[in-house]
Amino acid sequence: MGVKIDKAVYTKTKETMTNIEADKHELNGEKFTCPYCKKELTFRRAGKRQLENKVIPVSPYFYLKNGIEHAENCEYNTFGNIEIVARKAMDLKDFMEKKKHNQYAIRLQVVKQAMEEPPKEEEDVKTGDPKGKGDATNKNYKNSGIMAPYLSRMKDIMILRSKMEKNNDIRKYMKLEYKSKTISWDKFYFGPEHKSFMELSKYFRNNTKPKHPICIEGTVKEYIKRKDRNEKPYYSFILEKPTVKDTDEEGFRHIPSVSVNVYEEHEKLVEYMKDNYKKLNKQIVAHGHNPYVKVNPSSDNTAKFHNITIWINRTAQVHLFSDVYVRLFGE
């Protein structure tokens, strides 16, 4: 399928149409073509995702039929987008390596090393408000440090993957390596669906807590200020829980409870995340390492909560954005 597409040429009228317009006219299954390379596309109407306390819309989009690829020079070509990231990372040879003519490898141990570097972020006054004012959603932050560029390039890859429907859409062109091992995309990128988060819980509980970084995708429900065991304040950005009706053989529903935590001392990051949330940029992708995973029964003993937490300390580890459909029609 590759990258989700938000505009296409409608075959019947030969006119360009957005995903929102196609959804409004109920053109599900109709034939479209890519506006850049003319490859045949199909349209999928807006859907719904059932969450714990509400139903949220899922954006409509155009997609390639199975077995069809965008032309090499097309804006929506998956490998072409990967090569754009690769060009930015040309000097980071220990981070990204070209394995074949159409495949790159990412070394996750370098990403982990970058995460462990003491963080320091400054507002980039060249692109932001010269007086340092305004909301954080429009500010750019400069991640300083020797390893900072590695996190920025990993964020580019994370954003690219979030524009696709499945891990299969990127695994053909990009391998993930951690030291001497190849890491499956299904062991690195988790969410936003229930099944994916349950795989994360199982993977990190049953495999002696693998040390490689991971990435999660979801929707922020709320954020809460808390304190850790040492009374150190932090913010917990809690993701929406899915509705779970199925039970195991013991009668328990298994519900993932996912959060992204940030210590209050990382002021720029906290400001960035809070301001985005207030602007309804609640879709989130974030990458970190050594997630905390613990399973606890509910108070009424009918469910088991799979508590999954990752900690981040730089804006280069997180991307917040708004679903187009939500932005136009409300939550």
Residue pairs with C-beta under 8 A, 6 or more apart in sequence:
1 63
1 64
1 66
1 164
1 165
1 166
1 169
2 63
2 64
2 69
2 70
2 76
2 77
2 78
2 164
2 169
3 76
3 78
3 81
3 160
3 163
3 164
3 169
4 59
4 61
4 62
4 63
4 163
4 164
4 165
5 19
5 34
5 41
5 61
5 62
5 63
5 76
6 18
6 19
6 59
6 61
6 62
6 324
7 16
7 17
7 18
7 19
7 35
7 62
8 16
8 17
8 22
8 32
8 33
8 34
8 35
8 41
8 43
8 62
9 15
9 16
9 17
9 32
9 33
9 34
9 35
9 38
10 16
10 17
10 22
10 27
10 30
10 32
11 30
11 31
11 32
11 33
12 30
12 31
16 35
17 27
17 32
19 43
19 59
19 60
19 61
19 62
19 324
20 60
20 324
20 325
20 328
22 30
22 32
22 43
22 45
22 60
22 62
23 45
23 46
23 60
23 325
26 45
27 43
27 45
28 43
28 44
28 45
29 42
29 43
30 42
30 43
31 40
31 41
31 42
32 40
32 41
32 42
32 43
32 62
33 39
33 40
33 41
34 41
34 62
34 64
34 70
34 74
34 76
36 70
36 71
36 74
36 75
36 76
37 70
37 71
37 73
37 74
37 76
37 77
39 64
39 68
39 69
39 70
39 71
39 74
40 64
40 65
40 68
41 62
41 63
41 64
41 65
42 62
42 63
42 64
42 65
43 60
43 61
43 62
44 60
44 61
44 62
44 63
45 60
46 57
46 58
46 59
46 60
46 325
47 57
47 58
47 60
48 55
48 56
48 57
48 58
49 55
49 56
49 57
49 58
49 192
49 242
50 242
50 243
51 219
51 240
51 241
51 242
51 243
52 240
52 241
52 242
52 243
52 255
54 331
56 219
56 240
56 326
56 331
57 323
57 325
57 326
57 329
58 323
58 325
59 323
59 324
59 325
59 326
60 325
63 165
64 70
69 77
70 76
70 77
70 78
70 80
71 77
72 79
72 80
73 80
74 80
78 164
78 169
78 170
78 173
79 102
79 173
81 160
82 104
82 157
82 160
82 170
82 173
82 174
85 96
85 153
85 156
85 157
85 160
86 96
86 98
86 104
88 153
88 156
89 95
89 96
89 149
89 153
91 149
92 110
92 149
92 150
92 153
94 107
94 110
95 106
95 107
95 110
95 111
95 150
95 153
96 104
96 105
96 106
96 107
96 153
97 104
97 105
97 107
98 104
98 105
99 105
99 175
102 172
102 173
103 172
103 173
103 174
103 175
104 173
104 174
104 175
105 174
105 175
105 176
105 177
106 154
106 157
106 174
106 175
106 176
106 177
107 177
107 178
108 176
108 177
108 178
108 183
108 188
108 212
108 213
109 177
109 178
109 179
109 212
110 147
110 150
111 150
111 151
111 154
111 213
111 287
112 211
112 212
112 213
112 289
113 147
113 150
114 147
114 148
114 150
114 151
114 154
115 151
115 213
115 288
115 289
115 313
115 314
115 317
117 145
117 146
117 147
117 148
118 145
119 143
119 145
119 266
119 313
119 314
120 143
120 144
120 145
121 141
121 142
121 143
121 144
121 266
121 268
121 269
121 314
121 315
122 141
122 142
122 144
122 268
123 132
123 139
123 140
123 141
123 142
123 268
124 139
124 140
124 141
124 142
125 132
127 140
128 134
128 138
128 139
128 140
129 138
129 139
135 275
135 279
136 268
136 271
136 272
136 274
136 275
136 276
137 272
137 275
137 276
137 279
137 281
139 272
141 268
141 272
141 315
143 151
143 152
143 314
143 315
143 316
148 314
148 316
151 314
151 316
151 317
152 316
154 213
154 287
154 316
155 287
155 316
155 317
155 318
155 319
157 174
158 215
158 285
158 286
158 287
158 319
159 285
159 319
160 170
161 167
161 170
161 189
161 215
161 285
162 217
162 283
162 285
162 319
164 170
167 184
167 185
167 186
167 189
168 185
170 185
171 184
171 185
175 182
176 182
176 183
176 184
176 185
176 188
177 183
178 211
178 212
183 212
186 199
187 203
187 210
187 212
187 214
188 212
188 213
188 214
188 215
189 214
189 215
189 216
189 217
190 196
190 197
190 199
190 200
190 214
190 215
190 216
190 217
191 197
191 200
191 216
191 217
191 218
191 239
191 258
192 217
192 218
192 219
193 242
194 242
194 244
194 256
197 216
197 242
197 256
197 258
197 306
197 308
198 254
198 256
198 306
200 214
200 216
200 256
200 291
200 293
200 308
201 256
201 293
201 295
201 306
201 308
203 210
204 210
204 291
204 293
205 293
205 295
209 290
209 293
211 289
211 290
212 289
213 287
213 288
213 289
214 287
214 288
214 289
214 291
214 310
215 285
215 286
215 287
216 239
216 258
216 260
216 284
216 285
216 286
216 287
216 308
216 310
217 283
217 284
217 285
218 239
218 240
218 258
218 283
218 284
219 239
219 240
219 282
219 283
219 284
220 237
220 238
220 239
220 240
220 260
220 277
220 282
220 283
220 284
220 320
221 238
221 239
221 240
221 241
221 282
222 237
222 238
223 235
223 236
223 237
223 238
223 273
223 274
223 277
224 235
224 236
224 238
225 233
225 234
225 235
225 236
225 264
226 233
226 234
226 235
226 236
227 233
227 234
228 234
232 263
232 264
233 263
233 264
234 261
234 262
234 263
234 264
235 261
235 262
235 263
235 264
235 270
235 273
235 274
236 259
236 260
236 261
236 309
237 259
237 260
237 261
237 262
237 273
237 277
237 284
238 257
238 258
238 259
239 258
239 259
239 260
239 284
241 255
241 256
241 257
242 255
242 256
244 253
244 254
244 255
244 303
245 253
246 253
247 253
248 254
251 302
252 297
252 302
252 303
252 304
253 302
253 303
253 304
254 303
254 304
254 306
255 303
255 304
255 305
255 306
256 305
256 306
256 308
257 305
257 306
257 307
257 308
258 308
258 309
259 307
259 308
259 309
260 284
260 286
260 288
260 309
260 310
260 311
260 312
260 318
261 309
261 310
261 311
261 312
262 269
262 270
262 273
262 311
262 312
262 313
263 311
263 313
264 270
266 313
266 314
268 315
269 312
269 313
269 314
269 315
269 318
272 315
272 318
272 320
273 318
273 320
276 282
276 320
277 320
279 322
280 322
280 326
280 327
280 331
281 320
281 321
281 322
282 320
282 322
282 326
283 320
283 321
283 322
283 323
284 318
284 319
284 320
285 318
285 319
286 310
286 312
286 317
286 318
286 319
287 310
287 312
287 317
287 318
288 310
288 311
288 312
288 317
289 310
291 308
291 309
291 310
292 307
292 308
292 309
292 310
293 306
293 307
293 308
293 309
294 306
294 307
295 304
295 305
295 306
295 307
296 304
296 305
296 307
297 303
297 304
297 305
298 304
298 305
312 318
